[in-house]
Amino acid sequence: NNHISTSKYNIITFLPKNLFEQFQRLANTYFLGLLVLQMLPVVSSLTPFTTFIPLLAVLLLSVFKDACDDYQRHRSDDQVNNRLSYVLRNGQIVEEKWHKVAVGDIILLKNNDYIA
């Protein structure tokens, strides 16, 4: 299998993995802790929304940016995986997509051909 995958997420793992990565950042973790403390009336006289809204905005922007970046990686992977190549099979040259090229296949390359 010659399938190339440079993307970080799939549709199922996107939200949990991305949120985990977001809270690896010290600033996001700090504001989450601050939000929790502001929910306790004994600790804070401020409403939790003063921290919740900015934290939510930062998280949503980061999630949107990461989703766009990963979507571009998926598209790029599909372009590479679906490029045509010419492979020697049973004594004949046949067209094959890159992701179906196997180890040991003999590939016909021409000048300026793309190799993945």
N, C-alpha and C positions, 0 to 999 in steps of 0.2 A: 504494500500500500504506500503510495507516494503522496498521500493527502497532506496538504500544508494547512496549518491552523495557527495563526498569530493572534487571534482574538483572545481576550481575557475572560469573557463571559459568554454564557448562552442565555436563552430566554428564562430558564428556571433559576439559574444561579446569579443573575444580574443584581437584583436588589439586595439579597443577603451579603454577597461578596463586596458589593460596592459600599454598602453602609459600614461593613467591617473595616474597609480601607479608609473610609471617611473619618471614622473615629480612631484611627491610628494617628491622625494628626492631633498634635497637642492642643491646638486652639479649639478644635471642635469638641474634644473631650473636656476641656476647661469650661466651655460654655454649656455643655450638657450638665456638668456638675453644678455650675452656677444656677441653671434652670431648676434642678432638683432642690437646691437650697432655697431658692425663691418661692418654691411651693409651700415651704414651711412658714407659717405666719410668725412663729417665734423668732426666726432668723432674719426675715426680711419684711420690710414694710412695702416693698415694690410689688407690683403685679408680675407674675411670671411671663406675661406677654412681652415685657421689655427685653427679655432674653430669647424667648421662643421665636418671635418673628424674625430677628436677624439670623438666628441659627438655622431656622427652616429655609430662609432665603439662600444662605450659603450652601446648605446641603442640596437644595433643589437645583441650583446653578451647577454645582459640581456633578450631580447625578446626570443632568442633561448633557453636560460637556462630555462626560465619560461614555454616555450612551451613544452620542454622535461619533466619538472617536472609535468606539468598538464596532459600530455599524460600518464605518469606513474600512476597518480591518477585515470584517466579514466579506464586504464587497471585493476588496483586494484579493483575499484568499480565494474567492469564487472565480475571479478572473484568471488567477494563476492555475488553479486546479482544473479549469475547463479549457485551457489552451490546448490546441491540437499538436500532436507530435506524430512522428512516423516510426513505427516499431516493426522489427522483423519477427513475424509469427508464422510458423509452419512454412518457412521458405518464401514468404511473401511479405512485402511492405504494406502495412495496414495503418490507417489513421486511428489514433488512440488519444484520449484525453490524458493530460499529465497525471492526474490523480490515479489513473489505472495502470500507469507504467510500473513495472515490478523490478525488484533487484535482479540483475542478470539479463534484463532485456537489452537487445541490441537496438540502438536508436540511430536513425538516419538524421544527421544534422547538415544543414546547408549554411552558407555564409550569413552571418548576423542573426542566426536563430537564437531564440531565447531558451535558456536552460534553467529549469527550476529544481 
